[in-house]
Amino acid sequence: MEEHGQVVPRSGPAAAVVAGGMSVELPLWRAMGYFRVLALGYAVLRFFTAHREFLHPVSGWIYLGALTLWTLASTRAFAGPKRCTWTVLGTDLLFAVFGIVLSGFIDTPARIHAGAPTLPTIWAAGTVLGFAGKGGWRPAAFAGAVIGAANILGHGGISPDNLHNIVLLLVAGCAIGYVIELARASEAVLTRALQVEAATRERERLSRDIHDGVLQVLALVHRQQGDAAELGRLAGEQERALRALMTGTQQPETLGDGEADLRPLISRHADERITVAAPATPVLLPAQVATELSAAVAAALDNVRVHAGEHTRAWILLEDEPQAVTVSVRDDGPGFPAGRLAQAQQDGRLGVAQSIRGRMLDLGGSAELYSVPGEGVEVELRWPRRGGDD
C-alpha cells in the first residue's frame, strides 16, 4: 500500500528487510561491541602479567581503569551507527592515542625497543572498526593513520613491529569499511526494488478490482440502451465497491478458523446458461484464496460474455484434490486464434493478464488458457495446497 507517498510492503520477507533498515551491518556492530570488551580483558591481562616491569605501573592501572569505565559506558553506543556518534568515536580515538603515548612514558626503553605492546594493545583496533562502521573506509583509514602516527611518535618509533601492526590495522579497517559501504549500497538498491515491486503489485490489484467492477459496468452501459433502473442499480453497487476499496473495508466471508468454502462462491455464478459442477463436501481454502479464485472465475465469465456473446453457454468444474484445487471454465463460443491474448495485453485490455493470470500468480497458483478457433475456450485455474506436490 502507499502512505504519504511512500510504498510500504504489506507482509512477508520483503517487509522484514525494509523494516529492518541496517539489517546487514548490525551483526558487524554487535561483533565490534564484543571485540572491544574482549580486547579490554586482553589488555588488562597483559598488563597484569607484566606490570612489575614498568617504570610507573600505577599510571598504567589508572589508565586501564578509566579505559574500562569508558568501554562499559560506550557499549550501548557501539550497538549501531545511529547511536555511535562522531563524538563517541572521537573520544574513543583519544583514549587509544593517549594510551599509546602514555605507554612510551611509563614503560622501560628496553621493553619498548624489544617490541612490548602498548597499554591498549588490540583495543585500539576497535576504534578503527568503529570509524569504519560509521563512515566507511575513508574514516577508518584516518583513524588507523592517527593511531599509527601515535605508535611511531610516542612508542617505539619506526620499527618492523610498528610498521607491521600499522599495515594490519589499516588493511583491516579499510576492508571492513568498504564491506559496510557495499552492504549499505546493496540495501538501498534492494529497498528501492522492493518499493517498486510493492507499488506495481498494488497497482495491479487496484486495476483488477476496477476492471472487475467499474469497467464491466461501463462496458454494459456502452452496450445497452435504456433499462435505466438496472443501470442505476449497478452504478450504486460500484459506488459502494469503490468506497470499500478506498477505505480497505472489503472483507471476505470466512468461517471461524479463517477458511472459506469455495463452493458457494463458485455456485453463485450459475444461471440459465452457466452450469456449475462441484464436490458434495466443502472445499475449504484460506478466505483470501477462495475470494480471489472466485473473482478470477468471474473475470473468465466476463470474457465469455464480452467476446463470445451473451447467449454462449459455459461450464464451471470445481475439483478438490489433495495436491491442488482446480477450477475449469469452458465455453462453447468461437474461441480465439493464436496470439490474440498477447495483442489484447498490448492494447491495454487486462482481463486475462491481470484479472485472471495476475490473481493466480499472486496466490502462488497458475492460470492456463486453451482455445481452438471454432471450439470455444477453456480456462484452467490451479492453486496448489501447501505441502502438496504440484
N, C-alpha and C positions, 0 to 999 in steps of 0.2 A: 504494500500500500504506500501512498505518498502522503507525507505530512509536512506542511510548510515548506514545500519544495524539495524535501529530502525523501529518497526512496528507501524504505526500510523493509528488508526481507521478513516475511511473516513467520517462518518457522524453519527448523532443520539446521544442518551444519552450516549453511551459509550465514544464517543469523548469528550463530555462535561465533563464527570467525569475525564478522563485522563488529559484534558487540564486544568481543574480546580485546579489540584495539591492538595493543602491543603484544599479542599472544606469543609471537615467535621469539621475541627477545626477552620476555620476562624470565624464562628459565635461566638465561645468561646472567641476569641481575641476581637471581637467587644464588647462583653459583658464586658470583662475586662476593655476596654477603658471607657465605660460608667460608670462602677463601680468606677474607680479611680476619675472621675470628680464628681460624686455624693458623694463619700466618702470625697472628699476635701470640698465640700459645707457643709457636715455634721460637719466636724472638725472645720471649720471657725464659723459655727453657734454655736456649743457647747462652743467654746472659747469666742465668743461674749457675750453669756448669763452669763458667769462666770468669765470674765477676771478681774473684780474688786476684786475677792477673791484671786488672785495670788499675790505672793510677787513681782514679776518683770514682769508685763503684757507687757511692751514694748518689752522685749526679745521674748515673745510669738508671738506678732504681726509681728516682723521681721522674725521669723522663718516661720510663716504661709504665709507671703508674698513671701518668697523665695520658699516655697513648692508650692504655686500657680503658680509661674512662671515656675518651673520645670515641674509640671504636665501638663500645657498647652504646654510647649515646647516638651515634650516627648509623646504627644498624638499620633502623626503620627507613632512614633516608636512602639507603642503598637498596631499597626494595624495588625501585623503578625509576625511570628517567624524570618523571614529574616531581617526585619528592627529592631526588638528588639534584639540588640546585647548584649553580656555579659557585655560590658562596660556600656550600658544603665541600665541594671539590677543591676550592682554593684553600680552605682550612686543612683539608686532608693533605694537600701538597706541602703546606707549610710544616705540618708535623713530620712528613717524610724528610724534607730538606733539613729541618732543624736537627732531627735525629742523626742524619748522616754527618752533618758538620760537627755536632757535639761528640760523635764518636772519635773524630780526629783530635779532640782536646783531652778526652778522659782515658783514651787507650794509650798503650805504650808504643813508641816508634817501632820497636822490633816486631810487635804483633801486626801493626798496620803494614809494615813492609812485607811481612810474610803472607799478607792477604787475608787478615782477620775480617770477618763480616762486620757490618755496621750494626748499630743498635736496632733499627727497624728490620734489618735483613730483608726477607722477601715480602714483608708487609708493604713495602714501597711499591711493589708491582700492582697491588690492589688499587692504588691511587691512579696509576696509568690506565688500568682497566676501567675504572670509573669514568675517566675522561673519554675513553673510547666509547663506552656505552652512552654517554650523554651527547657527544658531538661527532663521533666518527673517528676516522684515523688521523685527521689533522690535529685535533686537540690531544689525542693520545701521543702523537709524535712530539708535541710541545711539552707535555708533562714528562715524557721519557727523556727529552733533551735537558730539561731543568734538573731532573734527578741525576742524570749522567754528569752534568756540569758540577753538581754538588759533590758527587763522588770524586771527580778529578781534582777539584779545588779544595775540598775540605777533608778528604780521606784517601790518601794513598797516591794522589797524582795520576799521571798516565802510566798505567801498568797493564800487563796482559790480562790479569784477572778483572780489573776495572773495565777495560775495553770489551772483554768477553761478556761481562754482565750487562753492560750498556747496550750492546748489539742485541742480545737476547730480549732485553726489556723493550727496545724499540720495535723489534720484529713482532713480538707477541702483542704489544699494544696496538700497532698499526693493523695487524691481521684481524684482531678482534673487532677493531673499529670499522674496518672495511666490511667484514661479515655483517655487522649490525646495520651498516648503511644499505647493503644489499637486501637484508631482511625487511627493512622499512620500505624500500622502494618496491619490493615484491608485494608487501601487504597493501601498499597504496594501489598498485595495479589490480590486485585481487579484489579489494574493496570496491573499486570502480566497476570492475567486471560484474560483481555480484549486484551492485546497484542497477547497472544496465539490464542485467537478467531479470531482476525483480520488477523493474519498470516495464520491460517487454511482456513478462508474464501477466502483469496486472492489466496492461492494455489489451492483451489477447482475451483475458477473462471478461473485461468490460465489453469488448467487441462481440464476444459470443452472446452475452446477455442481451445486448442491444439488437443483435441480429435475430435472436430467437423471439424477441418481443416486438420492439418498436418497428424494426424494418419489415417484419412479417405483416404487421397491421397496416403499414404504409403501402406495402405491395397489394394487400387486399383492397385498400381504398382505391388504389390505382386501377385494379381490375374490375371492381364492382361499381355500379351506378345505383343510386337510390338506397333503400334499406337503411335510412339514417339512424334508426333506433339501434340496430345491430352494430353499426359503425361507432355510435356513441358509447355503447357498452364496452366494445373492445378498446376504445380510446381511454375510457375510465380505468379499465384493468391495467393498461400500460402505464397510466399516470401513477397508479398505486405501486406497480412493479418498479418503476424508475425511482420513486421516493424511497422504497425499501432498499433498492440498490445503493442509493447515495448515502443512506443512513446506516447501512450494514445490518438491517433488521431481518433479512431473509433467513429463515431457519427451516431446515428440512424436518419432515415428520419422522420422529425417531421413537424406538422402543426404549424401555427402561435402561438397557445396557448400552445405549448409543448406537444400536444397529437398526436397520430399516428393512422391511420386506420388499424386495424388488417387484414382486408380482402385481400388487395393486398400482404401483407407479407405472408399470408397463400396460396393465389391462385398461387403464383409463383412456388409452389411445384408441381402443376398439370402437368401431361404429359399423354402419351397414356395408362399408367397403374395405374395412381393415379387420383382419382376423388375428386373434392373439392365441397362441398355444403356450401354456406354462405348466410347470410341475404342480402336483397337487399339494405338496408341502411347501412351507415358507422358504424363500430364497433370501437368507439373511446376509446382509452386507453392511459395512460401515455406512452411516447415513449419507455422508458426502458422496461416496462412490455410487450408492443407489440413485441419488438425486441426479448426479452428472450422467450416469448411464441412461436414465430416463430422458434427460434433456438431449442427449446425443440421438436417441431414438426419435424424439420429436423433430429434431433437425433433419434426420433422414426422411421422415414422413413429409415434412415441408418441401423437401426437394422433389418428392414424388408428386405432390400437388402442383408445384410450380412448373416442373419440366415434363411430367408425364400426363398431366391433365387431372381435373377434379374427379373424373369418374374412373380413374385407374384403380385397380384392386391391389391391395398389399397384404402381406402376411408377416406376422412377427412371431418368431420362435425363441423362447427362453429356455436355455439348457443349463442346468446346475450340475457341475461335475466336481469331484474332489480337488482337481488341479485348477480349475478356472470356471468362471461364469461367462457364457457366450450368449449374445443376443443377435439374432439374424433378422434383417428386414429385407424382404424380397417383394418386388412388384412385377406386374405383367405389362409394363409400359414399353416404349420403343427402344429403351436402352440408350447408350451413347457411344460414339466412336472413340478409338484410342487417341489420347492427347487432349481430350475435352476438359479433363479436370485441371491440367496444367494451364490451359488457356483461360479457364474460369478464374483461377487464382491470380493470373497476371492482370485480368480485367477488374480485380477488386471484389469478386464475388467469393465470400468467405464461408459459405455454408459447409462445404466439405473440409476445407483446410483448417478451420478453427472450430466451428461448432461441433464437428464430428471428430476429426483426427486430433485436433488440438486438445479437446477434452480428454480423449482416451490417453494421449501421451502424458498429460498432467497427472492422470491417475496411475500411470505405470502400466497401462494396457496398450492395446493396438486396435486399429480400425482398417479393415481391408474392403475394397470395393471391386466387384466383379461385374462386368457387363459385356454383352454381345449385342450389337445392333439388331433390333427386332425381337429380342428375347428378355427384355427387362433388365433390372439392376438388382444386385444383392449386396447389402452392406453387412459385414460381419464385425461385431464389436466383441472384443475378448478382454476380460480382466482376470489376470492370474491371481489366485489366492496366495496369501503369504505362506511360504514354505512348500507350496506345490510346485511340481515340475511342469513348467510351461511347455 
